[in-house]
Amino acid sequence: MRIECAQGKLREAVGLAERISGKHMTLPVLSCLLLEAEKNNTLTIRATNLDLGIEISIPAKVEDPGVVAVPGQTLASFVGSIPDGDRGVKIELQQGNVRVSAPRSSGVIKTLPHDDFPTLPRVENGSNFSLNASDFVRGLKAVWYSSSISSIKPELSSVYVYCEDEFVVFVATDSFRLAEKKVKIKKSGDFGMILIPHKNIPEILRVLENVSGEVAVELDKNQISFSYNGVYLVSRVVDGVFPDYKQIIPKQSVTEAVLLKHDLVNALKISNIFSDKFNQINIKIIPEAKVCEIKTKNSDVGENLTALDAVVTGEAVDINFNYKYIIDCFQSIDSDSVNLIFNGMHKPLVISPVSDNTFRYIVMPMNR
């Protein structure tokens, strides 16, 4: 194999692919990138961790076609360190090793047998549709932190995506909190439902977040793929049933309090300094004083009380929550004010942006 390609395109492609390559004790080739130079002056770079795979095709001057498996981290680090002025990078197979050279820098990297590299799965006989990449990324980012990191219940360690009227709805829960985001998406066709594994989402976001415009999506029972501009990204999907989450969303409210988001976030950060090992905070709504009090206490540190101005309707509330579960949701709220909707003792709290009904976040109370 002997090729030459632009340093910028090679660095970008190798950087994307390397993050997906995986460490596997019994299959070391998974830590490699598979480079395949084809006669049509194309270099195809593949990486997989068996759960997620990527294939990127970039233009290259191919003098001698070939295939080689190169350790991904080593190649990415070296190519990323080549000075920007060195526009042309040559890759050549020499005596079983790969020589990577630029006008002012060169290196030799040991390879692994490429025959052991697994084939990336292709979605067959599934549904085909298109999605706006930025809308899809926005939906995933709004909820994915609420999914479970445990794999005991695969459907809870996933993000649930489905169509509803003119919206695509993204939902995630770990049974202690739940996030739902509705994104109005111009799409073709109703794709039913998807369960995307939690652990695959950071890399899906990283690949798609800089894409402008539409991506082609293919979906079947086992896989979902995204294709755009020579990039093919494929992820395993969970074959399961997401719980009927709408049953736990409160239908009515006992108390509502509107607060400034900035004030509430600052109060929560302060309260965390004094919270106990359970991250417990106490929220008290005092309607007659139009105040929301946030209190924490730790026998080893001390205690804290912060009072916030609030527009309150309904009854007084005195209830405990996990600090972390509440503060996580504010990354998904853009508005200046938030609405806290309480449904009585031992009932979930609903947090939503004021004047935005596309996002809601439900937190279960702590009963200690």
C-alpha positions in Angstrom: 0.0 0.0 0.0 1.3 3.5 -0.9 -0.9 6.6 -0.8 -0.8 10.4 -0.3 -3.6 12.5 1.1 -4.2 15.9 2.6 -3.1 16.3 6.2 -6.2 18.2 7.3 -8.7 15.6 6.0 -6.6 12.7 7.3 -6.3 14.2 10.8 -10.1 14.9 11.0 -11.0 11.4 9.8 -8.5 9.6 12.0 -9.5 11.7 15.0 -13.2 10.8 14.5 -12.5 7.1 14.0 -9.9 6.6 16.8 -12.4 7.6 19.5 -14.6 4.7 18.5 -11.9 2.1 18.4 -12.1 -0.1 21.5 -9.7 -2.0 23.8 -10.4 -5.7 23.8 -8.3 -8.3 25.6 -9.1 -11.2 23.4 -9.3 -9.2 20.1 -6.5 -6.6 20.1 -7.3 -5.6 16.5 -10.2 -3.6 17.8 -7.8 -1.0 19.1 -6.7 -0.5 15.4 -8.0 1.6 12.5 -8.4 -0.4 9.3 -7.0 1.6 6.4 -8.1 0.5 2.9 -6.7 2.2 -0.1 -8.7 1.6 -3.3 -8.0 2.1 -6.9 -10.6 4.8 -7.2 -8.3 7.2 -5.3 -10.2 6.7 -2.0 -8.9 6.0 1.4 -11.4 4.3 3.7 -10.8 4.4 7.5 -12.8 2.0 9.7 -13.1 1.6 13.5 -15.4 -0.4 15.7 -15.8 -1.5 19.4 -18.4 -4.1 18.4 -21.2 -1.9 19.7 -20.5 1.2 17.5 -18.7 1.4 14.2 -17.6 4.1 11.8 -16.4 4.2 8.2 -15.0 7.4 6.7 -13.9 7.8 3.1 -11.6 10.6 2.0 -9.9 11.4 -1.3 -6.3 10.2 -1.7 -3.7 9.7 -4.4 -3.4 5.9 -4.4 -0.3 4.6 -6.0 -0.6 1.1 -4.7 -3.9 -0.2 -3.2 -3.9 -2.2 0.0 -5.3 -2.9 3.5 -3.6 -2.4 6.8 -4.6 -2.4 10.5 -2.8 0.4 12.5 -3.1 1.1 16.3 -5.6 3.9 16.3 -4.2 5.9 19.3 -0.7 5.9 17.9 -1.8 6.9 14.4 -4.1 9.7 15.7 -1.5 11.1 18.0 1.2 11.2 15.3 -1.0 12.6 12.5 -2.4 15.2 14.9 1.1 16.3 15.7 2.2 16.9 12.1 2.6 20.7 11.5 -0.2 22.3 9.6 2.2 23.5 6.9 2.8 19.9 5.9 -0.2 19.5 3.7 0.6 16.2 2.0 1.0 13.0 4.2 2.3 9.8 2.7 1.3 6.4 4.1 3.3 3.4 2.9 3.4 -0.3 4.0 7.1 -1.3 4.5 8.0 -4.8 5.7 4.8 -5.3 7.7 4.9 -1.8 9.3 3.4 1.5 8.2 5.5 4.5 7.4 3.8 7.8 7.8 5.7 10.7 6.4 5.3 14.4 5.8 7.9 16.9 4.4 9.2 17.7 7.9 8.3 14.6 10.0 8.0 10.8 9.6 7.4 7.8 11.7 7.1 4.0 11.5 4.1 2.3 13.2 3.8 -1.4 13.9 0.7 -3.1 12.5 -1.6 -6.0 13.4 -3.1 -8.7 11.0 -5.9 -7.0 9.3 -7.8 -10.3 8.6 -9.0 -10.3 12.2 -10.7 -6.9 11.8 -14.5 -7.4 12.0 -16.8 -6.4 9.2 -19.0 -3.3 10.0 -22.7 -4.3 10.0 -25.0 -2.9 7.3 -28.6 -2.2 7.9 -30.7 -4.3 5.6 -34.4 -4.4 4.8 -35.1 -1.7 7.4 -36.7 1.7 7.2 -35.0 4.6 5.5 -35.6 8.3 6.3 -33.7 11.5 6.8 -33.2 13.8 9.8 -31.7 17.2 10.4 -28.5 16.5 12.2 -28.6 19.5 14.5 -32.2 18.8 15.6 -31.3 15.2 16.3 -28.2 16.2 18.4 -30.3 18.8 20.3 -32.8 16.1 21.2 -30.2 13.6 22.4 -28.3 16.2 24.4 -31.4 17.3 26.2 -32.2 13.9 27.8 -29.4 11.4 27.5 -27.8 12.2 30.9 -31.0 10.9 32.6 -30.6 7.3 31.3 -29.3 4.6 33.6 -25.6 3.8 33.4 -26.4 0.2 34.6 -26.9 -2.4 32.0 -29.2 -4.6 34.1 -32.2 -3.1 32.3 -31.0 -2.3 28.8 -34.2 -0.3 28.0 -33.4 2.1 30.9 -29.8 2.4 29.8 -31.0 3.8 26.5 -32.5 6.9 25.0 -36.0 6.3 23.6 -36.8 8.1 20.4 -40.2 8.0 18.7 -42.5 10.1 16.5 -45.5 11.9 17.7 -47.5 14.2 15.4 -45.0 16.7 13.9 -42.5 16.1 16.6 -39.7 13.6 17.3 -39.7 12.8 21.0 -36.5 11.9 23.0 -37.0 10.3 26.5 -34.5 8.9 29.0 -35.0 7.7 32.6 -33.1 5.8 35.3 -36.3 5.4 37.4 -35.3 8.2 39.7 -35.7 11.0 37.2 -37.0 11.3 33.6 -36.3 13.8 30.8 -38.5 14.4 27.8 -37.7 16.6 24.8 -39.8 17.2 21.8 -38.1 18.5 18.7 -40.0 19.6 15.6 -38.2 17.9 12.8 -38.7 18.0 9.1 -38.5 14.3 8.4 -39.6 11.8 5.8 -41.7 8.9 7.1 -42.6 7.6 10.5 -39.8 5.4 11.9 -41.6 4.0 14.8 -39.4 3.8 17.9 -35.6 3.5 18.6 -33.7 2.6 21.7 -30.1 3.9 21.4 -27.7 2.6 24.1 -26.5 5.2 26.6 -22.8 4.3 26.2 -22.9 5.0 22.4 -24.5 8.4 22.6 -21.4 10.5 23.4 -19.7 9.3 20.3 -22.8 9.7 18.2 -23.1 13.3 19.4 -19.4 13.9 18.7 -19.7 12.7 15.1 -23.0 14.4 14.3 -22.7 17.7 16.2 -20.7 19.5 13.5 -22.8 18.3 10.6 -25.0 20.8 8.9 -28.1 19.7 7.0 -29.7 16.3 6.6 -28.2 12.9 7.4 -29.6 9.7 5.9 -30.7 7.2 8.5 -31.4 3.5 8.1 -33.0 1.5 10.9 -33.8 -2.2 11.5 -34.3 -4.4 14.5 -30.6 -4.5 15.5 -28.9 -1.5 14.1 -29.2 2.2 13.3 -26.9 3.9 10.8 -26.2 7.6 9.9 -24.7 8.5 6.6 -23.4 11.9 5.3 -20.5 13.2 3.2 -18.5 9.9 3.1 -19.1 9.1 6.7 -21.1 6.0 7.8 -21.8 5.6 11.5 -23.6 2.5 12.8 -24.8 1.7 16.3 -26.4 -1.2 17.9 -30.0 -0.6 19.1 -31.7 -2.2 22.1 -34.4 -4.7 21.2 -36.8 -4.0 24.1 -39.8 -2.1 25.2 -39.4 1.3 26.9 -41.7 1.6 30.0 -45.0 3.6 29.6 -43.5 6.7 31.1 -46.5 8.9 30.6 -48.2 7.1 33.4 -45.9 8.7 36.0 -46.2 12.2 34.6 -48.5 14.1 37.1 -51.8 15.2 35.5 -52.4 18.0 38.0 -50.4 20.3 40.4 -50.8 21.3 44.0 -48.1 24.0 44.0 -46.3 25.9 41.3 -43.3 28.2 41.8 -41.6 30.3 39.1 -38.0 31.2 39.8 -35.1 32.7 37.9 -32.9 29.9 36.5 -29.7 31.7 37.4 -30.7 32.2 41.1 -31.9 28.6 41.5 -28.7 27.1 39.9 -26.5 29.2 42.2 -28.5 28.2 45.2 -28.2 24.6 44.3 -24.4 24.9 43.9 -24.1 26.5 47.3 -26.3 23.9 48.9 -24.2 21.1 47.5 -21.2 22.3 49.7 -23.2 21.4 52.8 -25.2 18.4 51.5 -24.7 14.9 53.0 -23.5 11.7 51.4 -26.9 11.2 49.8 -26.8 14.6 48.1 -30.0 15.5 49.9 -31.5 19.0 49.8 -34.7 20.2 51.3 -37.0 22.5 49.2 -39.6 24.5 51.0 -42.2 26.6 49.2 -43.8 29.4 51.4 -46.7 30.8 49.4 -47.6 33.7 51.8 -43.9 35.0 51.7 -43.5 34.2 48.0 -40.3 32.4 48.8 -38.5 29.2 47.9 -36.1 28.0 50.6 -33.3 25.5 49.8 -31.7 24.0 52.8 -28.9 21.4 53.3 -27.3 20.0 56.4 -24.2 17.9 56.9 -23.2 16.9 60.4 -19.5 16.9 59.4 -19.6 20.2 57.5 -22.4 22.4 58.6 -25.7 23.7 57.2 -27.0 26.2 54.7 -30.2 28.0 53.9 -30.9 30.1 50.8 -34.1 31.9 50.2 -35.2 32.8 46.7 -37.9 35.1 45.4 -40.6 33.2 43.6 -44.0 33.6 42.1 -46.0 31.0 44.0 -49.5 29.6 43.5 -51.0 26.8 45.6 -50.2 25.2 48.9 -47.0 25.2 51.0 -44.5 22.4 50.2 -41.7 20.9 52.3 -39.9 18.0 50.5 -36.5 16.5 50.0 -34.7 15.7 46.7 -31.3 14.5 45.4 -29.3 17.7 44.5 -27.6 16.1 41.5 -30.8 14.9 39.9 -32.2 18.4 40.0 -29.2 20.4 38.8 -28.5 18.1 35.8 -31.6 19.3 33.9 -30.6 22.9 33.7 -28.2 22.1 30.8 -31.3 21.5 28.8 -33.2 24.7 29.7 -32.4 27.9 27.8 -35.1 30.2 29.2 -34.3 32.6 32.0 -37.1 31.3 34.3 -38.1 27.9 35.3 -41.4 26.4 36.6 -41.3 24.0 39.6 -44.5 22.0 39.7 -45.2 20.1 43.0 -47.8 17.5 43.4 -47.8 16.9 47.1 -45.6 15.0 49.5 -43.9 11.9 48.2 -44.9 12.8 44.6 -42.6 13.7 41.7 -41.5 17.2 41.0 -41.9 18.5 37.4 -39.4 21.1 36.2 -40.0 22.9 32.9 -38.8 26.1 31.2 -41.3 29.0 31.3 -43.0 29.5 28.0 -41.6 26.3 26.5 -43.6 23.1 26.5 -41.1 21.1 24.5 -39.0 20.0 27.6 -40.0 18.6 30.9 -38.1 16.9 33.7 -39.5 14.7 36.4 -37.6 14.0 39.7 -38.7 11.6 42.4 -38.4 12.8 46.0 -36.2 11.3 48.7 -38.2 9.6 51.4 -35.6 9.7 54.2 
